[in-house]
Amino acid sequence: MALLEVKDLKTFFRTKHGTVKAVNGVSYAVETGKTLGVVGESGSGKTVSAMSILQLLDANGYIENGSITFNGRELTDLPLKEMYKIRGNDISVIFQEPMTSLNPVFTVERQISEPFMIHQGLSKKQAAARVIDMLKDVRIPNPEVVTKQYPHQLSGGMRQRVMIAMALACKPRILIADEPSTALDVTIQAQILKLMNDLQEEKGTSILFITHDLGVICQMADDVAVMYCGQVVEMAPARTIFGHSKYLHPYTEGLLVSVPRLDTPVTQRLEAIPGSVPHPLRLPEGCKFAPRCKYAQPRCLVEEPELVSISENQSIRCFYPDMEARKDGKFE
């Protein structure tokens, strides 16, 4: 059984203009010691689905339906008091922007000490010693000096390492990484991703990795869930999606061809997905991707496809998943 399993999750938000169905029937699973990559454009529901796991939703957000099971325990109806015991202890989060996630008025030592003192009952002195060990684990030089510093005194890469140290403080079984390298330059991004891979090998932590960058997914993930408009449109192992599979969702295909490659001729223009993600209160009928899909047929505009198993380990939400057939105009 998977360590974390999300089934038919529906997370909605009440607004004065109507109900926003940010996550509408999402299912995925995170295996022990593995990394699940959740990829998609902004507004696809990636972060909301992950924050629903720990009930970290805005005041107007709520879980309408679905199941979230962690280690055999249902989380959707768990009281907040019990959820506090899981947050940071069993399931931790690396948030997207380290500068806004770290408290600017507290030192690094103060902020990383909290999980040790709250979840493990350590004294202030014991926690301070553990903080230095954690900073060493995330490859921060001069940890004794860094513990006394404030976030504004650190670079972006150093702040992100502090966030990782804080998230891993209590040796959680699952780490939710919400676009942890987006705000970093390419060199620092590579260092952070390598660090996360190394720590996963050392500690055996499962990772739910959220990003819009397919290059990062290729490097980090064992399995991939592609999301669009609050739904999973494709679920498959990373080697299937990046390994010239016969079947592929048109949205996944569009994401792949829009990424520059070393073997792409200099004179060749990259292909872009036309249009933009529709407004959540004005979603189209039928297939949600149909208005932007170059293969869309009349059926796609009025009938919504289900997420169907195409092979033993690949599922696609499309009426025409065969890439060669749809390129040849064979829509049967």
Helices and strands as residue ranges (DSSP letters): E 4-15, E 18-30, E 35-39, H 46-53, E 61-70, E 73-74, H 80-86, E 91-94, H 98-101, H 108-119, H 124-137, H 143-146, G 151-153, H 156-167, E 174-178, H 186-203, E 206-211, H 214-220, E 223-228, E 231-237, H 238-241, H 250-257, G 290-292, H 298-302, E 308-311, E 314-316, H 323-327
